[in-house]
Amino acid sequence: MPDIDIAWNEGTVGDWDALFARVPRSTLLQSFAYGRAMGRTYGHVPRLGVIGRDGKPIGLVQTLDRRMLKLFHDRQCYRGPLWLDGTIPDADTLEAVFRLLRRACPGNPLSRVNLLPELPAGAENEALLARCGFRKVGPGYRTVWLDLTRSEEAMHAGLARDWRKRLRGAEKAGLVLDVDWKADNLPWLMKREHDQAREKGFRAMTGPLAVRLRNAMVKGGGRNDGALMITALDGSTPAACWLFFRHGACATSQISWASEAGRKNGATRLVLWKAMQELKQRGVRALDLGGINPDIAPGVTEFKLGTGGEAVETVGQYR
């Protein structure tokens, strides 16, 4: 039997980032920058775990821990563990890892755990988590992944026919694209995000968290391309804007906004297409387009699926 362990908070953040870069589909919520931003905003303490098999690293997992009222512990583990080099472990290794994770995140009257594993939906994985002592309490996460390792021609050919048609219309509309790799104008976008959240009845990311995450990605990360914000301008008037965060070999769509005119002239498509090109040129290999929900937001779901990406669903939320 292989020897499986999770080494918690060993090594440096640089060591973690080097391993994180080896994950083909890393998730924003497992990045250390996200953990640091959550700590500064809500008081969570990131706990970094390197998963080993026979002494060699095979995966990563980050939990966010917070002590409340000096006795009660709140622990989160969203969209992990992640596996290095695209190698998904065998069933026995997976079970050993989640038994260790259950031990590290116990569920009892003084300890609450929220786990959203980055495991595909299905009865087999549900049974695995049940054997490890986790209880399902909600649905999984659904998103669309775009492969940016393809040629630009292949990505364009992968767009749905109507998507390409609307993109061509936007390209002819005379819009000017502003590409900002530091997201300096983020407060302006957050104001529009909160306005549209109020109108449409969804929960928006708070401004302080968004700014601290941007700072962690750009300033704290020591790189000048950790956050990408692209705005389509109709003359001097913004028509659409989109924010992306880069993490490891991947990036995640975070916030998008469009005016009524921008929705009509296809500005959002033009912005996303430009982002795909920019991210690809910077070496990003995969783009997580963010959550989809065909029941609540069928239009958004259709838009994201029209990019030709791969729709995925995780196994569920557990405690």
Helices and strands as residue ranges (DSSP letters): E 4-8, H 13-20, G 28-30, H 32-42, E 45-53, E 56-68, E 72-80, E 82-83, G 84-86, H 91-104, E 111-117, H 123-131, E 136-138, E 142-147, H 152-157, H 161-171, E 176-180, H 186-200, H 207-215, I 216-220, E 227-234, E 237-247, E 250-258, H 260-264, H 267-281, E 286-291, H 298-305, E 310-313, E 317-318
